[in-house]
Amino acid sequence: MEYTQITPDEFTALDGLDDWTVVGNEIHATFRGSTYLDGAQLVTTIAEIAETNQHHPDMEIRYPGRVHVMLTTHATGGLTTLDADIARLISAAADAEGAVAQPHDS
């Protein structure tokens, strides 16, 4: 996949990424499902997105159903347009599964 390196300020200015917070050279988001199983299902969905796009985030599932996602482009040591594209897909999937974004809980 082709991508371009971007700065944290450029990432923040992009549309459709309100669920995400820049932390150093990564972006973070937390989504809350109704139950732990809802969170586990979201992790599976995110893993499928990652495999399809060959861009893999780090993830943690936290009780009672929160999923914390951390994303960066390891090859560049920072953020790229690929991170933004995958972040949008993850946010859309979370919304479709009824998970609520908690952007300040990242």
N, C-alpha and C positions, 0 to 999 in steps of 0.2 A: 504494500500500500504506500502511496505517496503522501507525504506530509511536509509541513513547514514548521520550523521552530517558532514559537511565539513567547513573548514576555508575559509575566503575570498580569501586567496592566492591559495588554492586548487581550488576554483571556477574559479578564473581568469585563471588558467592553463588548464582548460577543453576546449576541442574542440567544435566549433559550437555555441559559446556564445558571439561572438564579438558585438552583438547588445546591450549587457547588461553591466551595471556598478554596482559595489558593492558600496553601500552607507550604512555604519554602518553594521547592521545585515540584510540588505535587498539587493535585486538586483532591479535595475530600468532600464527601456527602454522606449524610445519614438519612435513612428512610425507615419509618416505623410501620410495621405491619400490626394487625390486630392480635396475632398470636405468634408464638415461637415457630410454629409450623409455617405460618405465612412468611416469616422472615427466611426460613429455610428454602421455601419455594422461590422467593426472590433471588436468593443466592444462586440457585440452580438456573434461573432465567438469565442472570447476569453472566454466569459461566458459559451459557450457550451463546450469548452475544459476543463474549470474549473469544470463544473458539471460532465462531464464524468470521470474525474480523482480525483474528490473530494479534490481539492486543489485550493483555491480561492485567486486570487490576488486582490489588491486594484487597481482601475482604475479611471482615469480622462479623459474626452474628452475636448479638448481645441480648440477653433476656430483657424484656419479655417478647421481643420480636423486632429489635432494631438491627439494621444492617448498615455497617460502616464501610464505605468504599473509598479506596485511595488509588489514584491513577497518575501515572507519569510515563513518559517515553524514556525507558532506560537507555536506549541507544544514543540519545542526545543529552541525557542527564538533566532533562527539564521538560517543559511543556511544549506540545506541538498541536497542530490543527487536528491530528488524529485523536488526541486526548479529548478535545472539544467535541468531535464527532461521536466518539464512544460515550462520552458523558451525556450527550443528548439522548442517545439510544437507551442508556440505563435509566435516565429520568423518565422517559416515555414508558418504559416497561414497568417501572415502579408505580407510576400513575395508573397504568392499565390494570395492575394487580391490586390497586386500592391502598398502596403504601403511601404514607404521608411524609413528604420531605421535611427534614428538620435541619435547615442549613446552618443554624447557629449552634448545633450540637455536634459539629464535626470535630 
